[in-house]
Amino acid sequence: MPAAFLGVQMAVFGLYMGAAFAPIHKGMPMIPKESRIDFFSRQVLTSRNIMARTP
């Protein structure tokens, strides 16, 4: 029983994290590999903010 609970918990968490992180990087510009840019700038330039609407 604990193994089933852990399996379901991991599956739900994986779906949730995929749903949260996947849209952030879709449709953003691609930076060529030969460009000289640091890791932090690359992360900021290729991600976007998605705000949740509250009623």
HELIX and SHEET records of a PDB file:
HELIX    1   1 PRO A    2  PHE A   21  1                                  20    
HELIX    2   2 PRO A   23  HIS A   25  5                                   3    
HELIX    3   3 PHE A   39  LEU A   45  1                                   7    
END                                                                             
